[in-house]
Amino acid sequence: MDLSHGGPGDEEGGPGAGLAGGLLWEQIEPASHHLSPEERALLYEEALYTVLHRLGQPEPSHVREASELLLYLQEAFHMEPEEHQQMLQRVQKLEKPIFCLKATVKQAKGILGKDVSGFSDPYCLLGIEQGVSVQGGSPGSRRRQKAVVRHTIPEEHTHRTQVIEQTLNPVWEETFILEFEDISSSSFHLDMWDMDTVESVRQKLGELTDLHGLRRIFKEARKDKGQDDFLGNIVVRLQDLRCREDHWYPLEPCTETYPDRGQCHLQFQLIHKRRAPAASRSQPSYTVHLHLLQQLVSHEVTQHQAGSTSWDGSLSPQAATILFLHATQKDLSDFHQSMAQWLAYSRLYQSLEFPSSCLLHPITSIEYQWIQGRLKGEQLEELAASFSSLLAYGLSLIRKFRSVFPLSMADSPARLQSLLRVLVQMCKMKAFGELCPDSAPLPRLVTETLRTGTTEWFHLKQQHHQPMVQGLLEAGKALLSLVQDVIGDLLQCQHTWNKIFQNTLKVDLFSMAFVELQWLVAKRVQDHTAAVAGSPVSPEMGESLFQLYVSLKELYQLRPDPTDRDGALALDGFHRWFQPAVPSWLQKTYSVALARVQRAVRMDELVPLGELTKHSTSAVDLSTCFAQISHTARQLDWPDPEEAFMITVKFVEDTCRLALVYCSLIKARARELSAGQKDQGQAANMLCVVVNDMEQLRLVIGKLPAQLAWEALEQRVGAVLEQDQLQNTLHAQLQGALAGLGHEIRTGVRTLAQQLEVGIATHIQKLVGVKESVLPEDSPDPALDPHAQGAHGGGCLPAELPPGVQQAEDCPAESGDLLLRGGLWPATRGAAHRRLPGSAEGPGAAGGFQSGAHPEVLLQPHPAPGSSDPFVQLTLEPRHEFPELAPRETQKHKKDLHPLFDETFEFLVPAEPCMKDGACLLLTVLDHDTLGADDLEGEAFLPLRSVPGLTGTEEPGEVPQTRLPLTYPALNGDPVLQLLESRKGDREAQVFVRLRRQRAKQASQHAPRPGQ
């Protein structure tokens, strides 16, 4: 057999991968198919003769035009145009066949009862009338008459059925062959009669059942003795028939007395006799049909392959038409057609690519119609050989199913299942049991085949992973790859293939494959570990052995239940093969973890990871490092309880040692980064991060019992070790490590407190005074004295402020104080200052108002527990005097009741508007709200006339501080606002009133209650 679905080693990614279905299909010459050129020419002649002498109307799905069929045959047989024309002319000169109508009278129902008993004794006369054109398909248009067959068809061409006595629903099942010459002028006739026998009057009276019977007695008395009664007739034009017809035809009356005379079931088939082609004269009909079927199916498959598509088993309309015509004309039975189809498809399936499901239909047909006696000896041998051949080929595909049906192709499971179904159905056939009695049961054959194929697959994989360079390390890597391939194959068998074999054959593929593969793997792993044991284990060899151990552990965990296998496994106790390498594995784990800790600390800048995460990057790396150690311990999972306990003790010891090493390294890193820091606050922040890192480490260490599964370990070693020994080892190590970390954390906190002590004292002095020594009340500057003359209720607002602003000043300053520095200097310090339109040039014409909320804003908390997110908004008022200056805002402080902003703002303004009455700097303290509107915490007013540097005579220097009370505007009862509100035509007055009322309403919602 030259062509196959695949061969050994045809695996995904290997040679030949990427072809359709993952199979190694080869292109064959479709014209051969074991036929010589002479046999091929005879077969082509037979096909042309079939098309040229076609009879009957075409089927709805068939091709009507003969030219289209001839062109298809030329392509299917790969004939050149000249050769095709020569063959066609030669066939046209051959003698025509004898045309015949094969008519089967099946049965009738509902016929008339002509006897006294109410029944009839029906029989049929039938024949073909030639040379008379019948209009339409029924005799309705011609003169109705009795005895059409007797009067119009010669007696030698007339056929008669059996007489069925005393029935109205006769069944005949008789077939007749009726010859004709010209189909266009021939018609089929059938007359149905009631056989009348001579009986005495007494006999008839004994059969009398009703008045209708008495009427029949009188009617028979008037007719001649022995004359049969007419029951109806059927007339059908042959040119209206298809090649095959199967219908119920109504029996037509000759008078209108009984228009409904029942129906008759007829089957028609237009066939040939004495065909002229040599193939028809020298070979059995089914053999010729078999060769023609093979030729056309081969062409169909190759046509689909040329279009990069897979044949789905359905024939083209041209091929279906030709095969149907040939089988019909040759009068080939359904059984022989099914047998020819089976022989053709089963042979082609072994060489061409098409679905195995196409074989199910002929299998079912043969099984349904199987009668061994209807086949000749050579036909039985041919059928038996086809069974054996397909079974052997199917088993060869099953042996290589891993490469023939790769899972990289989505339809591979369905294709394998279809093949198994075909083999199962074939082996269940009565024909298979009679013709192949010595064949072993299919499940046993498949099991042995799978076992052989699994071993072959393993050896191919081993050869594929054979290293190019000989050495223990390279051999270990190759063995590791082989084991991983075995695991992958077993997982595929478990999850995909086993279900298919179980459902179709009750074969446990997974258990069989596991037992075979684990023996093969165990032998090679034992040989490798024995070779390694004779030399020191290097780090690279230790890593290779550890990966091999983990893979074997994963393979061993796939083992089936003991009930599904026999005896012990070769992999039982495989961990003992790796016992000499365990110390190197533990040392490698500690060395890798220590290197990662050192690298993490070197890369750490001691900066918190985020607003909510206060530890640094090294703490995260250390947690990952400990998680890796725990993962290694879980991978090892040593089966021996006592040795597993000692290994866990070593893991805990190394983890605790790494924790103490990390504490030393992170403190050294903090000293290194703080050495070059002038800002003691930054150094304190780093120390805070160090303390948080150690606290995070303490939390990680506390999770060791859960990560290393101490509880399960203690249950395993409970029968080997005493409880005191467990407490004195694992738990003592853990408590010692936690105590050491607690000491390191307390030491770090004390160091942090010592560093912060001086800074906190200095910061407090800055909060309460100027230049770390002078309080605002002791300042010689009247602007900083809250009790200075001109201040209303403890502020520095002048009496010249507008009445509305003065009224706001009278509100109690309960929300806190605001300290700021401000000065007005000539705008000549930078070219980036923007001058106001219309301002005069020259010294003092314009000034840069510099305002800095320098020390702090003291805020009183809301009644509900919580804090504020304050910021300050600075605006020059009134707005019509400073229309071009947009409000400024400070940064927002999160959850702070004593914010220190220390921000500077510059307003480029002319000096003249600043000298006017009511010109002021409005400072609004707001609580930032992410979802809603910002809450008003208070507002303060600074008169611009009191700002130093307004006259231009002072030199720029240290800007003094100013303390302003934060007030809330009153909601109602302000006569000034009422007066301004009455000025409807004054737009600025209306805007001012609306702004003040909006703030008053906002203040009433968020102002603190008295006494809080």
Secondary structure as UniProt FT lines:
FT   TURN            8..9
FT   TURN            12..13
FT   TURN            15..18
FT   HELIX           20..22
FT   TURN            30..34
FT   HELIX           37..52
FT   TURN            60..61
FT   HELIX           66..76
FT   TURN            77..78
FT   HELIX           81..92
FT   STRAND          98..109
FT   TURN            116..117
FT   STRAND          122..130
FT   HELIX           139..141
FT   HELIX           148..152
FT   HELIX           155..157
FT   STRAND          159..160
FT   STRAND          171..180
FT   HELIX           183..185
FT   STRAND          186..194
FT   HELIX           201..207
FT   HELIX           211..222
FT   TURN            225..226
FT   STRAND          229..237
FT   HELIX           238..240
FT   STRAND          244..250
FT   STRAND          263..273
FT   HELIX           278..282
FT   HELIX           285..306
FT   TURN            307..308
FT   HELIX           317..329
FT   TURN            330..331
FT   HELIX           334..349
FT   TURN            350..351
FT   HELIX           356..359
FT   HELIX           360..369
FT   HELIX           372..374
FT   HELIX           377..399
FT   HELIX           401..404
FT   TURN            407..408
FT   TURN            410..411
FT   HELIX           412..428
FT   HELIX           430..435
FT   TURN            437..438
FT   HELIX           442..464
FT   HELIX           472..492
FT   HELIX           493..497
FT   HELIX           498..505
FT   HELIX           509..532
FT   TURN            533..534
FT   HELIX           539..557
FT   HELIX           562..564
FT   TURN            570..573
FT   HELIX           574..581
FT   HELIX           582..603
FT   HELIX           617..636
FT   HELIX           641..674
FT   TURN            675..676
FT   HELIX           680..701
FT   TURN            702..703
FT   HELIX           704..707
FT   TURN            708..709
FT   HELIX           710..717
FT   TURN            718..720
FT   HELIX           723..726
FT   HELIX           727..731
FT   HELIX           732..768
FT   TURN            771..773
FT   HELIX           776..778
FT   HELIX           782..784
FT   TURN            786..787
FT   TURN            789..790
FT   TURN            799..800
FT   HELIX           803..809
FT   STRAND          817..826
FT   TURN            831..832
FT   TURN            837..838
FT   TURN            843..845
FT   STRAND          846..853
FT   STRAND          870..877
FT   TURN            879..881
FT   TURN            883..884
FT   STRAND          888..889
FT   STRAND          903..910
FT   HELIX           911..915
FT   TURN            917..918
FT   STRAND          920..927
FT   STRAND          935..943
FT   HELIX           944..946
FT   TURN            948..949
FT   STRAND          961..965
FT   HELIX           975..981
FT   TURN            984..985
FT   HELIX           987..1006
FT   TURN            1010..1011
//
